[in-house]
Amino acid sequence: MKRVMLTAMLLGALALGAFGYEGSIVFQGGLGAKALGMGGAFCALADDGTVALWNPAGILAFGENIWIGGATSQLFGMVGYQYVGGGFSFAGYGIGLGWANATAGDFYSANAFMGTVGVKIGDFGWVGANLKYYMEKITSEYSGFGFDLGVIIPVIPELLSVGLVAKDLGTTIAGQTVTPVYVLGLAGKLLEGALVLGTDLELTSEFAVKNLRAGLGFQLIENLGIRAGLVVPELEFDKYYVAVGAGFSLGGLSVDAAYVLQSEPGESLVLSATFLFGELGELFAPAPAPAPAPTPE
Protein backbone atom coordinates (compact mmCIF):
# COMPACT_ATOMS: atom_id res chain seq x y z
CA MET A 1 0.00 0.00 0.00
CA LYS A 2 2.85 2.37 0.84
CA ARG A 3 4.45 1.75 -2.56
CA VAL A 4 1.14 2.57 -4.31
CA MET A 5 0.75 5.78 -2.33
CA LEU A 6 4.33 6.86 -3.02
CA THR A 7 3.93 6.10 -6.71
CA ALA A 8 0.75 8.19 -6.84
CA MET A 9 2.50 11.08 -5.05
CA LEU A 10 5.48 10.90 -7.38
CA LEU A 11 3.33 10.82 -10.49
CA GLY A 12 1.38 13.78 -9.18
CA ALA A 13 4.61 15.72 -8.70
CA LEU A 14 5.77 14.81 -12.19
CA ALA A 15 2.46 15.89 -13.65
CA LEU A 16 2.61 19.24 -11.87
CA GLY A 17 6.17 19.72 -13.09
CA ALA A 18 5.14 19.14 -16.68
CA PHE A 19 2.72 22.04 -16.48
CA GLY A 20 5.11 24.65 -15.16
CA TYR A 21 4.65 24.24 -11.42
CA GLU A 22 7.64 24.35 -9.08
CA GLY A 23 9.44 21.03 -9.11
CA SER A 24 9.62 20.76 -12.89
CA ILE A 25 10.36 17.61 -14.88
CA VAL A 26 12.08 14.43 -13.82
CA PHE A 27 15.18 14.90 -16.01
CA GLN A 28 16.27 18.08 -14.22
CA GLY A 29 17.55 15.96 -11.34
CA GLY A 30 20.29 14.35 -13.42
CA LEU A 31 21.49 10.74 -13.44
CA GLY A 32 24.88 9.07 -13.14
CA ALA A 33 26.68 7.22 -10.37
CA LYS A 34 29.81 9.37 -10.47
CA ALA A 35 27.77 12.54 -9.97
CA LEU A 36 25.21 11.19 -7.50
CA GLY A 37 27.91 9.48 -5.45
CA MET A 38 29.09 13.03 -4.70
CA GLY A 39 25.56 14.14 -3.87
CA GLY A 40 25.10 15.65 -7.34
CA ALA A 41 27.79 18.29 -6.77
CA PHE A 42 28.90 17.90 -10.38
CA CYS A 43 28.22 21.17 -12.20
CA ALA A 44 31.87 22.29 -12.22
CA LEU A 45 33.18 18.77 -12.96
CA ALA A 46 30.78 17.15 -15.49
CA ASP A 47 33.38 14.71 -16.79
CA ASP A 48 31.63 11.40 -17.48
CA GLY A 49 29.18 9.94 -19.98
CA THR A 50 26.14 11.63 -18.35
CA VAL A 51 27.62 15.08 -18.94
CA ALA A 52 24.60 16.43 -20.88
CA LEU A 53 22.37 15.98 -17.81
CA TRP A 54 24.69 18.05 -15.59
CA ASN A 55 26.47 20.71 -17.63
CA PRO A 56 26.75 20.63 -21.45
CA ALA A 57 30.04 22.53 -21.29
CA GLY A 58 31.63 19.40 -19.85
CA ILE A 59 31.46 17.71 -23.25
CA LEU A 60 35.00 19.09 -23.72
CA ALA A 61 36.29 17.39 -20.55
CA PHE A 62 37.27 14.25 -22.49
CA GLY A 63 39.97 15.90 -24.58
CA GLU A 64 40.12 14.86 -28.22
CA ASN A 65 38.23 11.61 -27.80
CA ILE A 66 35.29 9.60 -29.04
CA TRP A 67 33.23 8.38 -26.08
CA ILE A 68 30.00 6.67 -25.06
CA GLY A 69 28.34 6.40 -21.68
CA GLY A 70 25.16 5.47 -19.92
CA ALA A 71 23.44 5.06 -16.58
CA THR A 72 20.53 3.15 -15.10
CA SER A 73 18.60 3.36 -11.86
CA GLN A 74 15.37 2.37 -10.20
CA LEU A 75 14.76 5.77 -8.59
CA PHE A 76 13.19 5.47 -5.14
CA GLY A 77 12.71 1.78 -5.98
CA MET A 78 9.79 2.77 -8.22
CA VAL A 79 10.80 4.79 -11.28
CA GLY A 80 12.97 3.19 -13.96
CA TYR A 81 15.43 5.77 -15.30
CA GLN A 82 17.93 5.12 -18.10
CA TYR A 83 20.32 7.32 -20.02
CA VAL A 84 22.69 6.68 -22.91
CA GLY A 85 24.85 9.21 -24.72
CA GLY A 86 27.95 9.62 -26.79
CA GLY A 87 29.98 12.12 -28.73
CA PHE A 88 33.39 13.34 -29.72
CA SER A 89 35.55 16.41 -29.26
CA PHE A 90 38.33 17.81 -31.42
CA ALA A 91 40.25 21.08 -31.83
CA GLY A 92 38.32 22.84 -29.06
CA TYR A 93 34.85 21.72 -30.21
CA GLY A 94 32.53 18.99 -28.93
CA ILE A 95 29.38 17.34 -30.29
CA GLY A 96 27.15 14.78 -28.56
CA LEU A 97 23.80 13.02 -28.63
CA GLY A 98 21.84 11.59 -25.70
CA TRP A 99 18.59 9.91 -24.78
CA ALA A 100 16.94 9.70 -21.35
CA ASN A 101 13.90 7.63 -20.42
CA ALA A 102 11.82 7.44 -17.26
CA THR A 103 8.92 5.08 -16.59
CA ALA A 104 6.67 4.29 -13.63
CA GLY A 105 4.55 1.25 -14.35
CA ASP A 106 1.85 1.79 -16.94
CA PHE A 107 1.00 5.23 -15.53
CA TYR A 108 3.87 7.41 -16.60
CA SER A 109 6.60 7.54 -19.25
CA ALA A 110 8.88 10.30 -20.46
CA ASN A 111 11.67 10.62 -23.01
CA ALA A 112 14.23 13.35 -23.63
CA PHE A 113 16.32 13.47 -26.81
CA MET A 114 19.34 15.77 -26.55
CA GLY A 115 21.88 17.23 -28.91
CA THR A 116 24.90 18.86 -27.25
CA VAL A 117 27.50 21.25 -28.63
CA GLY A 118 30.46 22.79 -26.85
CA VAL A 119 33.32 25.12 -27.66
CA LYS A 120 36.50 26.19 -25.88
CA ILE A 121 36.77 29.99 -25.57
CA GLY A 122 40.51 30.64 -25.39
CA ASP A 123 41.75 30.59 -21.80
CA PHE A 124 38.32 31.58 -20.48
CA GLY A 125 36.87 28.09 -20.35
CA TRP A 126 34.22 25.94 -22.02
CA VAL A 127 30.72 26.91 -23.13
CA GLY A 128 28.05 24.37 -24.06
CA ALA A 129 24.38 24.04 -24.93
CA ASN A 130 21.75 21.31 -25.12
CA LEU A 131 18.81 21.30 -27.50
CA LYS A 132 16.17 18.97 -26.03
CA TYR A 133 12.96 17.43 -27.25
CA TYR A 134 10.63 16.04 -24.58
CA MET A 135 7.90 13.45 -24.92
CA GLU A 136 5.79 12.73 -21.85
CA LYS A 137 2.74 10.57 -21.15
CA ILE A 138 0.64 10.75 -18.00
CA THR A 139 -3.06 10.66 -18.81
CA SER A 140 -2.39 12.04 -22.29
CA GLU A 141 0.69 12.54 -24.44
CA TYR A 142 2.61 15.83 -24.37
CA SER A 143 5.77 17.08 -26.09
CA GLY A 144 7.93 20.17 -26.41
CA PHE A 145 11.38 21.66 -26.93
CA GLY A 146 13.85 23.21 -24.51
CA PHE A 147 17.42 24.44 -24.04
CA ASP A 148 20.20 24.18 -21.48
CA LEU A 149 23.19 26.51 -21.36
CA GLY A 150 26.35 25.88 -19.37
CA VAL A 151 29.86 27.12 -18.75
CA ILE A 152 32.92 25.74 -16.94
CA ILE A 153 35.72 28.16 -16.04
CA PRO A 154 39.12 26.87 -14.83
CA VAL A 155 39.91 29.63 -12.33
CA ILE A 156 43.15 27.87 -11.41
CA PRO A 157 43.85 25.18 -14.02
CA GLU A 158 43.97 21.64 -12.58
CA LEU A 159 43.09 23.03 -9.12
CA LEU A 160 39.88 25.09 -9.03
CA SER A 161 36.98 25.43 -11.46
CA VAL A 162 33.60 27.17 -11.47
CA GLY A 163 30.53 25.86 -13.28
CA LEU A 164 27.24 27.51 -14.13
CA VAL A 165 24.28 25.94 -15.88
CA ALA A 166 20.71 27.00 -16.68
CA LYS A 167 18.39 24.05 -17.30
CA ASP A 168 15.22 24.22 -19.39
CA LEU A 169 15.38 27.79 -20.60
CA GLY A 170 12.27 28.45 -22.66
CA THR A 171 11.13 24.84 -22.33
CA THR A 172 7.45 24.29 -23.06
CA ILE A 173 5.38 21.12 -22.95
CA ALA A 174 1.85 21.20 -24.38
CA GLY A 175 2.03 25.00 -24.45
CA GLN A 176 2.90 25.26 -20.75
CA THR A 177 6.26 26.62 -19.56
CA VAL A 178 8.51 24.36 -17.51
CA THR A 179 10.13 26.08 -14.55
CA PRO A 180 13.88 26.51 -15.23
CA VAL A 181 16.56 25.61 -12.71
CA TYR A 182 19.91 27.38 -12.24
CA VAL A 183 23.01 25.75 -10.75
CA LEU A 184 26.23 27.36 -9.57
CA GLY A 185 29.06 24.95 -8.81
CA LEU A 186 32.60 25.01 -7.46
CA ALA A 187 35.11 22.15 -7.69
CA GLY A 188 38.63 21.77 -6.36
CA LYS A 189 41.32 19.13 -6.85
CA LEU A 190 43.99 18.49 -4.24
CA LEU A 191 46.79 15.96 -3.69
CA GLU A 192 47.66 16.00 -7.39
CA GLY A 193 44.03 15.27 -8.28
CA ALA A 194 43.58 12.34 -5.91
CA LEU A 195 41.10 14.32 -3.78
CA VAL A 196 38.17 16.05 -5.50
CA LEU A 197 35.82 18.41 -3.63
CA GLY A 198 32.63 19.85 -5.08
CA THR A 199 29.68 21.95 -4.05
CA ASP A 200 26.60 23.04 -6.02
CA LEU A 201 23.91 25.56 -5.22
CA GLU A 202 20.71 24.78 -7.11
CA LEU A 203 18.27 27.68 -7.47
CA THR A 204 14.69 28.06 -8.66
CA SER A 205 13.66 30.63 -11.26
CA GLU A 206 12.99 33.05 -8.37
CA PHE A 207 16.57 32.38 -7.15
CA ALA A 208 15.39 30.65 -4.01
CA VAL A 209 17.59 27.75 -2.88
CA LYS A 210 16.25 24.43 -4.13
CA ASN A 211 19.17 22.22 -3.06
CA LEU A 212 22.59 22.63 -1.53
CA ARG A 213 24.88 19.79 -2.63
CA ALA A 214 28.38 18.92 -1.44
CA GLY A 215 30.59 15.96 -2.15
CA LEU A 216 34.06 14.51 -2.28
CA GLY A 217 35.88 11.82 -4.18
CA PHE A 218 39.13 10.14 -3.21
CA GLN A 219 41.32 7.95 -5.41
CA LEU A 220 42.36 5.08 -3.13
CA ILE A 221 44.59 3.43 -5.72
CA GLU A 222 45.18 4.01 -9.41
CA ASN A 223 42.05 2.16 -10.55
CA LEU A 224 39.68 2.55 -7.57
CA GLY A 225 38.00 5.62 -6.07
CA ILE A 226 35.37 6.21 -3.40
CA ARG A 227 32.86 9.05 -3.05
CA ALA A 228 30.43 10.58 -0.56
CA GLY A 229 27.91 13.39 -0.78
CA LEU A 230 25.41 15.45 1.18
CA VAL A 231 22.20 17.11 -0.05
CA VAL A 232 20.25 19.74 1.93
CA PRO A 233 16.88 20.50 0.27
CA GLU A 234 15.84 24.17 0.54
CA LEU A 235 18.55 24.67 3.20
CA GLU A 236 16.37 22.76 5.69
CA PHE A 237 19.06 20.77 7.45
CA ASP A 238 16.59 18.46 9.17
CA LYS A 239 15.73 17.11 5.67
CA TYR A 240 19.30 16.35 4.62
CA TYR A 241 20.27 13.04 3.05
CA VAL A 242 23.54 11.44 2.01
CA ALA A 243 25.00 9.38 -0.81
CA VAL A 244 27.97 7.05 -1.15
CA GLY A 245 29.65 5.63 -4.21
CA ALA A 246 32.68 4.03 -5.79
CA GLY A 247 34.28 3.86 -9.20
CA PHE A 248 36.62 1.46 -11.00
CA SER A 249 38.59 2.30 -14.13
CA LEU A 250 40.66 0.20 -16.47
CA GLY A 251 42.09 1.62 -19.67
CA GLY A 252 39.38 3.71 -21.30
CA LEU A 253 36.54 2.10 -19.31
CA SER A 254 35.12 3.58 -16.09
CA VAL A 255 32.36 1.82 -14.13
CA ASP A 256 30.64 3.58 -11.22
CA ALA A 257 28.02 2.80 -8.59
CA ALA A 258 26.20 5.05 -6.12
CA TYR A 259 23.61 4.59 -3.41
CA VAL A 260 21.44 7.55 -2.47
CA LEU A 261 20.21 7.12 1.11
CA GLN A 262 17.00 9.13 0.97
CA SER A 263 14.20 8.09 3.34
CA GLU A 264 11.38 9.75 1.36
CA PRO A 265 10.33 9.03 -1.32
CA GLY A 266 12.94 6.23 -1.14
CA GLU A 267 16.51 5.07 -1.64
CA SER A 268 18.11 4.72 -5.09
CA LEU A 269 20.86 2.52 -6.49
CA VAL A 270 22.55 4.03 -9.57
CA LEU A 271 24.96 2.31 -11.97
CA SER A 272 26.81 3.97 -14.85
CA ALA A 273 29.74 3.51 -17.21
CA THR A 274 31.83 5.58 -19.62
CA PHE A 275 34.16 4.35 -22.34
CA LEU A 276 36.76 6.43 -24.18
CA PHE A 277 37.69 5.01 -27.57
CA GLY A 278 40.73 7.22 -28.05
CA GLU A 279 41.71 10.25 -30.07
CA LEU A 280 40.21 10.73 -33.51
CA GLY A 281 43.61 10.78 -35.16
CA GLU A 282 44.55 7.49 -33.55
CA LEU A 283 41.32 5.79 -34.61
CA PHE A 284 41.48 6.78 -38.25
CA ALA A 285 45.22 6.81 -38.81
CA PRO A 286 46.39 4.31 -41.44
CA ALA A 287 47.86 1.10 -40.15
CA PRO A 288 51.66 1.17 -39.97
CA ALA A 289 53.41 -0.49 -42.86
CA PRO A 290 54.84 -3.90 -42.08
CA ALA A 291 58.53 -4.00 -41.30
CA PRO A 292 60.64 -5.09 -44.26
CA ALA A 293 61.83 -8.67 -44.18
CA PRO A 294 65.50 -9.02 -43.21
CA THR A 295 67.81 -9.51 -46.15
CA PRO A 296 69.92 -12.62 -46.04
CA GLU A 297 73.60 -12.04 -45.60
C-alpha positions in Angstrom: 0.0 0.0 0.0 2.8 2.4 0.8 4.5 1.7 -2.6 1.1 2.6 -4.3 0.8 5.8 -2.3 4.3 6.9 -3.0 3.9 6.1 -6.7 0.8 8.2 -6.8 2.5 11.1 -5.1 5.5 10.9 -7.4 3.3 10.8 -10.5 1.4 13.8 -9.2 4.6 15.7 -8.7 5.8 14.8 -12.2 2.5 15.9 -13.7 2.6 19.2 -11.9 6.2 19.7 -13.1 5.1 19.1 -16.7 2.7 22.0 -16.5 5.1 24.7 -15.2 4.7 24.2 -11.4 7.6 24.3 -9.1 9.4 21.0 -9.1 9.6 20.8 -12.9 10.4 17.6 -14.9 12.1 14.4 -13.8 15.2 14.9 -16.0 16.3 18.1 -14.2 17.6 16.0 -11.3 20.3 14.3 -13.4 21.5 10.7 -13.4 24.9 9.1 -13.1 26.7 7.2 -10.4 29.8 9.4 -10.5 27.8 12.5 -10.0 25.2 11.2 -7.5 27.9 9.5 -5.5 29.1 13.0 -4.7 25.6 14.1 -3.9 25.1 15.6 -7.3 27.8 18.3 -6.8 28.9 17.9 -10.4 28.2 21.2 -12.2 31.9 22.3 -12.2 33.2 18.8 -13.0 30.8 17.2 -15.5 33.4 14.7 -16.8 31.6 11.4 -17.5 29.2 9.9 -20.0 26.1 11.6 -18.4 27.6 15.1 -18.9 24.6 16.4 -20.9 22.4 16.0 -17.8 24.7 18.1 -15.6 26.5 20.7 -17.6 26.7 20.6 -21.4 30.0 22.5 -21.3 31.6 19.4 -19.8 31.5 17.7 -23.2 35.0 19.1 -23.7 36.3 17.4 -20.6 37.3 14.2 -22.5 40.0 15.9 -24.6 40.1 14.9 -28.2 38.2 11.6 -27.8 35.3 9.6 -29.0 33.2 8.4 -26.1 30.0 6.7 -25.1 28.3 6.4 -21.7 25.2 5.5 -19.9 23.4 5.1 -16.6 20.5 3.1 -15.1 18.6 3.4 -11.9 15.4 2.4 -10.2 14.8 5.8 -8.6 13.2 5.5 -5.1 12.7 1.8 -6.0 9.8 2.8 -8.2 10.8 4.8 -11.3 13.0 3.2 -14.0 15.4 5.8 -15.3 17.9 5.1 -18.1 20.3 7.3 -20.0 22.7 6.7 -22.9 24.8 9.2 -24.7 27.9 9.6 -26.8 30.0 12.1 -28.7 33.4 13.3 -29.7 35.6 16.4 -29.3 38.3 17.8 -31.4 40.3 21.1 -31.8 38.3 22.8 -29.1 34.9 21.7 -30.2 32.5 19.0 -28.9 29.4 17.3 -30.3 27.2 14.8 -28.6 23.8 13.0 -28.6 21.8 11.6 -25.7 18.6 9.9 -24.8 16.9 9.7 -21.4 13.9 7.6 -20.4 11.8 7.4 -17.3 8.9 5.1 -16.6 6.7 4.3 -13.6 4.5 1.2 -14.4 1.8 1.8 -16.9 1.0 5.2 -15.5 3.9 7.4 -16.6 6.6 7.5 -19.2 8.9 10.3 -20.5 11.7 10.6 -23.0 14.2 13.3 -23.6 16.3 13.5 -26.8 19.3 15.8 -26.6 21.9 17.2 -28.9 24.9 18.9 -27.3 27.5 21.3 -28.6 30.5 22.8 -26.8 33.3 25.1 -27.7 36.5 26.2 -25.9 36.8 30.0 -25.6 40.5 30.6 -25.4 41.8 30.6 -21.8 38.3 31.6 -20.5 36.9 28.1 -20.4 34.2 25.9 -22.0 30.7 26.9 -23.1 28.1 24.4 -24.1 24.4 24.0 -24.9 21.8 21.3 -25.1 18.8 21.3 -27.5 16.2 19.0 -26.0 13.0 17.4 -27.3 10.6 16.0 -24.6 7.9 13.5 -24.9 5.8 12.7 -21.9 2.7 10.6 -21.1 0.6 10.7 -18.0 -3.1 10.7 -18.8 -2.4 12.0 -22.3 0.7 12.5 -24.4 2.6 15.8 -24.4 5.8 17.1 -26.1 7.9 20.2 -26.4 11.4 21.7 -26.9 13.8 23.2 -24.5 17.4 24.4 -24.0 20.2 24.2 -21.5 23.2 26.5 -21.4 26.4 25.9 -19.4 29.9 27.1 -18.8 32.9 25.7 -16.9 35.7 28.2 -16.0 39.1 26.9 -14.8 39.9 29.6 -12.3 43.1 27.9 -11.4 43.9 25.2 -14.0 44.0 21.6 -12.6 43.1 23.0 -9.1 39.9 25.1 -9.0 37.0 25.4 -11.5 33.6 27.2 -11.5 30.5 25.9 -13.3 27.2 27.5 -14.1 24.3 25.9 -15.9 20.7 27.0 -16.7 18.4 24.1 -17.3 15.2 24.2 -19.4 15.4 27.8 -20.6 12.3 28.4 -22.7 11.1 24.8 -22.3 7.5 24.3 -23.1 5.4 21.1 -22.9 1.8 21.2 -24.4 2.0 25.0 -24.5 2.9 25.3 -20.8 6.3 26.6 -19.6 8.5 24.4 -17.5 10.1 26.1 -14.6 13.9 26.5 -15.2 16.6 25.6 -12.7 19.9 27.4 -12.2 23.0 25.8 -10.8 26.2 27.4 -9.6 29.1 24.9 -8.8 32.6 25.0 -7.5 35.1 22.2 -7.7 38.6 21.8 -6.4 41.3 19.1 -6.8 44.0 18.5 -4.2 46.8 16.0 -3.7 47.7 16.0 -7.4 44.0 15.3 -8.3 43.6 12.3 -5.9 41.1 14.3 -3.8 38.2 16.1 -5.5 35.8 18.4 -3.6 32.6 19.9 -5.1 29.7 22.0 -4.1 26.6 23.0 -6.0 23.9 25.6 -5.2 20.7 24.8 -7.1 18.3 27.7 -7.5 14.7 28.1 -8.7 13.7 30.6 -11.3 13.0 33.1 -8.4 16.6 32.4 -7.2 15.4 30.6 -4.0 17.6 27.8 -2.9 16.2 24.4 -4.1 19.2 22.2 -3.1 22.6 22.6 -1.5 24.9 19.8 -2.6 28.4 18.9 -1.4 30.6 16.0 -2.2 34.1 14.5 -2.3 35.9 11.8 -4.2 39.1 10.1 -3.2 41.3 7.9 -5.4 42.4 5.1 -3.1 44.6 3.4 -5.7 45.2 4.0 -9.4 42.0 2.2 -10.5 39.7 2.6 -7.6 38.0 5.6 -6.1 35.4 6.2 -3.4 32.9 9.1 -3.1 30.4 10.6 -0.6 27.9 13.4 -0.8 25.4 15.5 1.2 22.2 17.1 0.0 20.2 19.7 1.9 16.9 20.5 0.3 15.8 24.2 0.5 18.5 24.7 3.2 16.4 22.8 5.7 19.1 20.8 7.4 16.6 18.5 9.2 15.7 17.1 5.7 19.3 16.3 4.6 20.3 13.0 3.1 23.5 11.4 2.0 25.0 9.4 -0.8 28.0 7.1 -1.1 29.7 5.6 -4.2 32.7 4.0 -5.8 34.3 3.9 -9.2 36.6 1.5 -11.0 38.6 2.3 -14.1 40.7 0.2 -16.5 42.1 1.6 -19.7 39.4 3.7 -21.3 36.5 2.1 -19.3 35.1 3.6 -16.1 32.4 1.8 -14.1 30.6 3.6 -11.2 28.0 2.8 -8.6 26.2 5.1 -6.1 23.6 4.6 -3.4 21.4 7.6 -2.5 20.2 7.1 1.1 17.0 9.1 1.0 14.2 8.1 3.3 11.4 9.7 1.4 10.3 9.0 -1.3 12.9 6.2 -1.1 16.5 5.1 -1.6 18.1 4.7 -5.1 20.9 2.5 -6.5 22.5 4.0 -9.6 25.0 2.3 -12.0 26.8 4.0 -14.9 29.7 3.5 -17.2 31.8 5.6 -19.6 34.2 4.3 -22.3 36.8 6.4 -24.2 37.7 5.0 -27.6 40.7 7.2 -28.1 41.7 10.2 -30.1 40.2 10.7 -33.5 43.6 10.8 -35.2 44.6 7.5 -33.5 41.3 5.8 -34.6 41.5 6.8 -38.2 45.2 6.8 -38.8 46.4 4.3 -41.4 47.9 1.1 -40.1 51.7 1.2 -40.0 53.4 -0.5 -42.9 54.8 -3.9 -42.1 58.5 -4.0 -41.3 60.6 -5.1 -44.3 61.8 -8.7 -44.2 65.5 -9.0 -43.2 67.8 -9.5 -46.1 69.9 -12.6 -46.0 73.6 -12.0 -45.6 
